Amino acid sequence: MEIQELQDEELMAQAREWRLRALRGEKEARGMAHELEREVRRRFGNPKTDAQHVLKEVRVLGELLRH
């Protein structure tokens, strides 16, 4: 499977499926789940990091409005 050639929807479905397989104990599934999830983050960003950036922007905006 060429991960970078997967359409967005298929990538997400494969990432979910392989992560579930890994959580069920399939040792071989862990590596594939990781690779698929890395491609998801590459395409769509990291939600934790993105949320932190948004919070910083809100704080800066709040400071500007107080002055």
C-alpha positions as MATLAB code, in Angstrom:
seq = 'MEIQELQDEELMAQAREWRLRALRGEKEARGMAHELEREVRRRFGNPKTDAQHVLKEVRVLGELLRH';
ca = [
       0.000    0.000    0.000;
       1.372    3.426   -0.966;
       0.167    5.570    1.917;
       0.784    8.902    0.204;
      -1.379    7.842   -2.744;
      -4.471    7.136   -0.600;
      -7.381    9.533   -0.863;
      -8.127   11.436    2.367;
     -11.179    9.348    3.267;
      -9.377    6.072    2.628;
      -6.363    7.250    4.618;
      -8.559    8.053    7.623;
     -10.386    4.716    7.369;
      -7.128    2.768    7.108;
      -5.592    4.663   10.033;
      -8.611    3.861   12.218;
      -8.637    0.209   11.161;
      -4.920   -0.351   11.755;
      -5.022    1.445   15.122;
      -7.922   -0.788   16.210;
      -5.967   -3.856   15.114;
      -2.962   -2.651   17.108;
      -5.125   -2.023   20.168;
      -6.487   -5.557   19.868;
      -2.938   -6.846   20.218;
      -1.790   -7.446   16.637;
       1.894   -6.638   17.007;
       2.432   -6.225   13.270;
      -0.340   -3.605   13.115;
       1.396   -1.091   15.373;
       3.964    0.014   12.786;
       1.401    0.407   10.016;
      -0.923    2.359   12.322;
       1.956    4.687   13.164;
       2.812    5.281    9.508;
      -0.805    5.993    8.586;
      -1.259    8.342   11.543;
       1.933   10.188   10.608;
       0.510   10.787    7.121;
      -2.765   12.010    8.656;
      -0.817   14.539   10.751;
       1.208   15.587    7.712;
      -1.927   16.263    5.683;
      -4.213   17.714    8.321;
      -1.910   18.924   11.078;
      -1.660   17.862   14.670;
      -4.840   18.746   16.611;
      -2.962   19.255   19.895;
      -0.430   21.602   18.324;
      -3.108   23.438   16.335;
      -5.215   23.969   19.466;
      -2.228   25.422   21.310;
      -1.637   27.917   18.495;
      -5.281   28.988   18.564;
      -5.158   29.519   22.340;
      -2.032   31.664   22.013;
      -3.746   33.797   19.374;
      -6.799   34.259   21.610;
      -4.575   35.359   24.507;
      -2.770   37.878   22.308;
      -6.088   39.225   21.034;
      -7.330   39.563   24.626;
      -4.234   41.534   25.571;
      -4.678   43.859   22.616;
      -8.297   44.542   23.522;
      -7.378   45.438   27.125;
      -4.947   48.167   26.056;
];
